[in-house]
Amino acid sequence: MARITKAKLRNIKEVILRRSGLNRHLAYTKRVFINGFPIVIPLIEGEGETLLYMERGFKSQLLEKISGIARTDFFIDVGANVGQTMLEVFMDNRQVQYFGFEPNPLAFQMLHRIARVNKIKAGLFPWACSSTARPTRIFEESERDPAATILPEIRPDKYENTRPEWVASFPLDMTVQEIVLPKHF
């Protein structure tokens, strides 16, 4: 029998909806507290539940360590997925101006919704970052693969049996020219 955790008990409604298959027919938001910090998670057609179990992780610890050295209100996230890093950065600094790049249309849609419902100042871009402006292939195991990449060699053997999808890509410096960043960034 599966062990029932405190997190699953807090989210028992979502667990029951998922197990019954009803979650695929619903769209609603749920307010959760991650280490005491309130976050709104959109739960749409079965997507978003994994964010209910999110905890502040190594990125938060890293941001905490460098904040005394390099405090900035700007953050660029290449490969933003559904917004896990965006939420961690936002929990660390509610004034952050976040810029996220995510070529997967389904992940991008969730990223956009999370930014909107949490009132995160976010510039979101639905493309990959690469060295040139061109169509490029993204390698993923599923439509929601948080480890999807345009560089399959960084995860040897993970993507050898998958069919890559074509996405748009642009150089980061080309995009950054359009964003007003401080000179020291």
N, C-alpha and C positions, 0 to 999 in steps of 0.2 A: 504494500500500500504506500502511496506517495505521502511524503511528510508535508504537513500543512505548516507553512511559515506564518509569522506575524504579518508579513507583507501580503500574503495570499488572503489571510483573514480580513485585512483592511480593504481588500479589493475583491471580496467574495462574489459580489454581483457580476463583475467582469469575468471571473473564472466560470461562474455558472452560465453566463451568456455565451462564452467561447465554447464550452463543452457541449452546450445544446445546439450550437450553430446559429443562434439568433443574433449574435454580435455582427454578423455580416449584413444585417438588414437595418442596423441602427446607426445614428449619428448624434453624439452628444459630447459634452465636455465634463471633465472631472477635475476638481481642485485637489491637489495632493501637496504634502509637505515633504520636501527633501532636505534632511538635516535641519528641520525647522523653517525652511524657506518655502513660501507658497508658490506653486506653479500650476497653471491650468494646462491640462493635457486633452487635446481633441481625440475622441475615440470615434473613428469613422469607418463603417463597414469592416469591422474587425481589425483595423490598424490602429496602432498607438499604444496598445496594452503594455508592451515591453517598457515603455517610458514610465509606467506607474511604479516600476521596481527599481528605477534609476537611483543611484546613490552618488554623492560627490566622490569623485575618484582621483586618479593620479593627476589629471589635468588641473583640478582645483588646487591640489597640493603644490603643483609646479607654479601655478599663477600666484599662489600665496607666497612662495619662496622668492620669486623675482619681483613682486610688487614693490618692495622697498628700493630696488635698484632701477627698475624700468616701468614705472607706473604709466599706463597709457589708457586712453579711453577709446582706442581703436583695436580691432581684432580681425584678422583675415583668416578664414577657415577654408582650406582647399579640400574638397571632399566632405561636405557638411552633412551628408546623409539626411536623417530626419531631425537633426537638431540637438543631439546629445551634448556636443561641445558648446553649442550656442547657449543652451540652458546653464551649463556649468559656468561659462564666462559671465553670463547675465547674473547668476547668483553671487558671483564674486564682485561685480561692479554693475549696478543697475543703470549707470549712465553710459555704458559702453556703446560704441557705434560698431556694430558687427557687420562684416561682409562675408557672405557664404557663397561658395561655388558648389553646385551639385547638378550633374548632368542627368541623373536618373529622374524621369518625370514623376514617378510615384513618390519617391523620397522627397523631391523638390516640393511637391504639393503639400506634404505633411510639414516640411520645414517652414513653408510660408504660413500655414495655418497656426503653427505653434508660435511663430514670431508675432503674428497679428493678435492672437488671444492673450498673449502675455505682454503686449505693448513694448516689444523689444525693437529698438531703433536698428533695423536690419536692412542692408542692401543685399538682395539675393539675386544670384545669377544662375540661370539654368544651363550651364555649360561646364565643360571640363577645362582645366588649365593645362597647357602644354607649351612647348617651345615655339610652335607656329600656329597660325590661324588656319585650321583645316578640319575636315571630318576625321575623327579618330575612333578607334574601337574601345569599348569599355567591356571588361571581363567581369562577370558576376555569376554567382551560383544560383541566384534567384532575383526576382524583381526588387527585393528588399535587402539584398546582401550589403551589410554595413562595411564589408571589406572590399567591395568592388573597386576596380582600379583600371587605369589605362596602361599600367606598367605591370603586366602579369609576371615578369621575372622577379618581382619583389616577394612573391609568394609561390615559389617553385612547386609544381605538381598540383596546386589547388585548382587551376583553371584549365588543365589540359583536356578535359572532356566537356567543356562548355563551348557554346557558340557565342562569340562576342556580338554586341550590338553597336551600331554606328551612332555617334553623338557629335555635337559641335564642340570644338575646343578653340580657345584663344589664349595667347600669352598673358600671363598675369600682369606684366608691366604695361601691356596695351590697355587692359581694363583699368588698372590703377591710375592711368592718366586721366580717366574720367571721374575718378573719386577725389574729392578734396581731402587730402591727408596732410598732417603737419610735416614740415620739412625734416624733422628729426625721426620720423617714422621710417 
